[in-house]
Amino acid sequence: MLLFFLSLFLSSSPLLTLSLNQEGLYLQRAKQGLSVPNNFLSSWDNSRDDTPCHWHGITCDSANRVISIDLSQSQLSGPFPLFFCRLQYLTSLSLQDNFINSTLPDQVSTCQSLTELNLSSNWIVGKFPDSLSQLKNLKHLDLSANNFSGGIPPSFGHFASLETLYLMANLLDGTISGALGNISTLKELLLAFNPFSPGPIPSELGNLTNLEYLWLSDCNRVGPIPESLTRLPKLNNLDLSLNRLTGPIPSSITELRSIEQIELYNNSLSGELPVKWHNMTTLLRLDASTNELTGTIPPELCELQLESLNLFENRLEGTLPESISGSINLKELKLFNNKLSGHLPSQLGTNSALQVLDVSYNQFSGEIPEGLCSNGSLEDLVLINNSFSGQIPESLGKCQSLRRVRLKHNLLSGTVPEKFWGLPYVSLFELVDNSFTGQISKLVSGAI
């Protein structure tokens, strides 16, 4: 009789009746294939739980089914855990910033419910598996900052739902397939900082009518900018910097009605800047510095609502149009190392919170505009190696935000405003090779 009651008690004990479901068992098998430091996933060892829904990094739906795994920055190492792909309802998997190594296996295609896969900042090597594009529900794929090599396979053009594709900062040394232009759902394509074999920008990318962000910086691209890129109706950010692009900036680039940032710096682009910019209504940041551009700065460009305009280290001539004074959002203007001449616009800085002005190494003349710091925001004032004349405006002595003042090698005269020396944040004064008179304040005597 005693044996009967003991048996009945043990069989009804909650410690024995509770058993971990199949999803939890899959997770435990996945953990066994990884090196996990400091018992970081100790909750995964609890087989007394009936589901893994309260385990670290796990999210379940209302039916207690695992739908998300986030083990970012967990110091995990080892190969990609394929047991995750046995979770039938898993839609999001992030192993970002770990030490996942080896290659990404073809069997990753068995994660059929995934809409988001983030394996960025790991040590994964080898080529991209062709099977990735079989993930028909995948919307967001981030494989950036790994050691992938080879090229982008044509099979990637078969993604059915992909919206973001991040492959930057790998060791990709093959080609960029034009088949990427077939991913009609794509909104963001980031391929920057890869040593691709030299080649042109695929013109097929102009078929991505939903594309908003195109980042091809430092991708070993050569040849001209395809006209097809200027017909992308939703493009917001275009970065083609740090390549070896040649030829002119397409005049049709002004037809990008949604564009807010254009990065073309450090190429070998030539010819003149496009003129008909008046069709654009968005706030614009334009950087076409360090190229071989010639001609003048178009007044139509300066009539835009510019936030930054960087055209330094080109071969531009002529004057800076007065219309730039109307850019009420202008924060940064860098035009150094050109052949620009004439006076700076008299109202420059009056209508905007200008922070950086660098027009050094040109042929500008006339007086320094009085209103450069009208909004109290100017931090860098760099006018060296020009022919500016007259006195330093008294208003600059009240510019509390100034950090660098570089006025050397000009024709400035008169006395330096006394308040100039007491500005709290200035770390650099350069005033030599001018015609100043009077005494240098004791605050800086011997420092210039």
N, C-alpha and C positions, 0 to 999 in steps of 0.2 A: 504493500500500500504506500509506504513512504517513497519507494522508487517511482511509483505512478505519479504522485504529486510533484516530485522533483522534476520528472520528465515534462509534466504539464507546465510547470513554472518556467523552465528553460525554453520551451517551445513558444511561450507567449512573451518572452522578454523582448522589449523594443530594441535592445542592442543586437539581437539576432534576426529579428524580422525585417528590420530596415536593410535594404541593399541598394547599392549605387546603380543607377540606370546605365544604359549602354553608352550614352554620351559621356558620362563621367569616366567610364572605363576607357573610352577612346582618348580622352584628355590625359589620363594617367599614362597610357601607352605613349602618347606624344611627349610627355615630360621625360620618360625613360630614355628617349633618344637625344635629349639635350643635357648640357651641363648647366646646372642652376646653382649659383653661389648663395651661400648663407641662408639656406632653407627659404629662399625668397618665395617659393611656391609651396610652402608647407601645407597650406589649406587644401592643396590638390591631393594630399595624401589621406584625407579624411574619408574613408570608405563607409563611415557611419551615416553620411549624408545620402539621402535618396536621389538628389540631383546636384549638379555642380553649380547651381545658380548663385550661390553665395561665395564661390571661390574667387580669389584675386584675379582681376582682369576679365571676368566672365560676365556677360549680360544675357539675360533670357527674356523671352516674350511672356505674355500672360499665360501661356500653356506650359511654362517651364521648359522651353526648348532653347538651346544655345543659339543665339543669333549674332553675337559679337564677341571677339577675343581681342583684347588690347594689352599686349605685353611690351609696350614701348619702354626703352631705357631700363631693361631688366637684367642686363649683363648676361643674357643667354648666349650660349655658343653651341655649335653643332650644325648638322644639315637641316634643311627645311623639313619640318615635321609633317609628313604626309597624312598622319592620322587625323589632323585637323580637317582634311578634306572628306572624312567620313561623317562629319556632322552635317546632316541633311539640310538644316535650316540656317547654316552659317552664312551671313551676308556680309560681314565686315571682319577683316583680319589685319591687325597691325602688329608687326614685329620690328618697328622702326627703332634704329639706334641700338642695335645689339651686335653680336658677333656671329651671326648666322653665316656659315661658310659653305664650301663645296659648290656645286652647280645647282641651278634651279631645275628640278626634274620635269620631264614631260608630263608626269602624272599630276602636275599641278592643275591640269585641265579637269580633273575629277572634282574640284571645288566648284561645282556647277551653280551653286546658289549665290556665289560671291558677287556683290556689287562694288565692293571696295577692297583693294589689296595694297597694303603699304609695307614694303620691305626695304625702305630707304635706309641709308647709313648702316650698312652691314659689310660683310666681306665676301659676298657671293661672286663667283667667277664663272667663266665660260660664256657661251652664247645664249641669247634669248631662245627659249623653246618655242618652236612654231606653234605648239599646241595652246599657247596662251590665248590666242584669238578665239579658241573654242569656248571661252567663258562668255557666253552670249548675254549674260546679265551684267557683266562688269562695266561700271561707269567710271571708276577712279583707279588708276594704276600708277603707283609710285615705286620705281626701281632705282631712283637716283642715289648717287654717292655710294656705289658699289665698285666692283672690279669686273663688270661685264665687258666682254670684248666682241670682236666681229662687227657686223653691221646690223641694221634694222631690217628684219626679214620682210619680204613682200607679204607674208601671211598676216602681218599686222593690219593690212588693209581690210581684213575680214571681220574686225571687231564690229559687233552689231549695235552696241549701246554706249561705247566708250565716250566719255566727255572730257576727261583729263588724262594726259599721258606725260609723265615726268621721267625722263631718262638722263638728266644732266649729271655731269661729274662722274662719268664712268671711264672706261678705257676703250670705248668703241672706236675701232680703227677701220671699219668697213665702209659701206655706202649708206646713204639715207635713201631708202626706197621711196619712189614716187607713189607707191601704192598707199602711202599714208593719206593721200588725197582722197581716198575712197571712204574714209571714216566720216561719214556725213554728220554724225552727232558730235564731233570733236569741238570742244570749246577752248581748251588750253593744250598747247604742244610745246614742251620745254625740252630741248635737246642740247643745251649749252654746255660748254667746257668738256668736249670730247675730241680726241684726235682723229676724227674721221679722215678717210682718204680724200685728197683734194677733189673737189667737184662743185658743180653749180647748185644753187638752191633749186630743188625740184619745182618746176612750174605748176605741177599738179596740186601743190598746196593751195593754189588759188581756187580749188574746188571746194574748200572747207568753208562753206557759207555761214556756219555757226561759230567759226573761230573768233575768239576774243583776245587771246594772248599767244603770241608766237615769239619764242626765245631761241635764237640760233647763234648766240654769242660764242665766239671762240670755237667754231666748228669746222675750220679749214675750208670755208666756202670761198669760191673764186668765181670770176665772171660778173655779169651785170645783175642788178636787182630785177627779178621777173616782174613784168607789168601785171601779171595775174594777181600778185599780192595786193596790188592797189585797188582791187575790185572786191575785197572782202568787206561786206556791209557792216559787220559787227565788230571788226577788229579794234581793240582798245589799246593794246600795247604791242609794239613792233620793235624787237631788239635784234639787230643784225651786226652788232659791234664786234670788234676784235677779229675780223676776218681779212680776206684779201679781195674784197669786191672792187670792181672797176666800172668805169662808165659813169654816166650821169645819174643823178637821183631822178627817177621817173616823174615827169610833170604831173602824171595822174595820181601821184601820192596825195595830192590835195583833195582828191575825191573820197578819201577815207573819212566819212562823216562821223564815225564814232571814236576816232582816234584821240588818245590823250597823251601818249608818250611814243616818241620815235627816237630810237637809239641807233645811230649809224657811225659812231666814232671809231677811230683807228681802223680805217680801210684805205683804199686808194681811189675813192670816188672823185670824179672830175666834173668839169662843166660848171654851169651856174645853178644857183638855187632856184627851185620852181617859183613862179611868180603868182599864179592865181590862187592864193590862199584864202580869199574872202568867202569861199563857200563853207568854210569850217566854222563851227559854232562852239566846239568844246574847248575846255581849258587844255592848253597844250604845253608839254615839255619836249623840246627838240634839242638833240645833241648830235651834231654832224662835225664835231671837232676832229682834228688830226686826219685830214684828208688832203685832197689837192683841188679844192673848190676855188673857182675864180669868179670874177664879176662883182656885183654889188649886193648889198643886203636889201631885198625887195621891201618897199614900204608896205605892201599888202601883208607880208609876213609879220611886220611889226604892228599891224593893226589888229592882229589876233589877240585873244585873251591868253597871253603867254604867262606861264609860271616860271620857266627857265629857258634861256636861249644860250647854248654853248656852241660857238663856231670858231673856237680858237685853233691856232696852228693850221691855217689854210692860206690862201693867196687872195683874199678878198680885198677889194679896193672901194673907194668912194666914202660916203658919209654914213653915219648911223642915223636912220630916218627919225624925224621928230615924232612920228606916230607911236613910237615905242613908249613914250611917256603916258599914253593912255591905257597901257596894260596894267590894270589895277591889282592884278595878282602876281606881278613880276617880283620874284624873289632872288633870282640868280641870273647875272649877265656876264658871260666870259667870252671876250673877243680878242684875247692877247695873241701876239705873233701873227699878225696880218699886215696889210698895207693900208689900213683905214686912215682917213684924214678928216679935216674939218672940226667943227665944234661938237661937243656932246650936247644933246638936246637940253635946252635950258630948264625944262620941267622934269628932267629925269629924277625919279625918286619921290617926287612930290605926291603922286597919286597912288603909290604902291609901297608895300612893306619890304623894300629892297634890302637884302641881306649881304649879297656878294656882288661887287663890281670890280672886274679885272679887265682893263683895256690896255695893258702894258705892251710895250714893243710894237707900237703903231706910229702914226704920224699925226695924232690928234693935237689940236692947238686951242687957244682961247682959254676962258676961265673955267674953274671947277664949278659945276652947278651948285647953287646955294641950297637947294632942297634935297640933296642926296639922302639926308637922314631925317626927313620931315616926319616920318612915322616912328622914329626911334628904334629902328631895327637893324641898321647897317653894322655889319661885323667886319667885313674885309673890304678895304679900299686900296686898290692896287693900280697905280697910274704910271708906273716907272717907264722910262725911256720913251717919252713923247715930247711935245713942245708946249705943254700947258703953261700959261702965264697968269699974271695977276696974283692976288693974295689968296691964302687959304681962307675959305669962308668961316666967319665967326660961328656960324651954326654948327660946324663940325666940332667945335669945342664943347658943345652941349650933347654930343652923341654918346651917351653912356654905354651903348652896346658895342662900340668899336673895340676890336681885338688886334687887328693888323692895319697899319697905316704905312703904305709904301709909295712915296712921292719922289724918289730920287731921280736924277737925270732928267730934269725939266727946266723951265724958265721961270719958275715961281719966284716971287719977290715979296717985300714987305716983312712984317714981323709975324712970328708964329703966335696965334692966339694963346694967351696965358692959360686959359682953361683947358687947352689941348693937353697940357702936361699932366693934368690931374685926372684924366679919364681912368676909371678903376680897373678896366679889364685889358687894356692895351699891353701886349707882350712884345710888339715889334714896331719901332719907329724907323723909317728910312727917309731922310730928308736931304741927303748930300747931293752936291752938284746942282744947286739952285742958286738964287741970288737973295737969300734971306738976309735981313738986317736985324739989329737989336741983339739982346742977350738971350742966351739959353737959360731956361728956368733952372734953379738949383735942384729941382726934383729930378732932373735927368742930366745934369751937367756931368760930362765925362762918360755918359752912356751912349752917346751918338758918335 
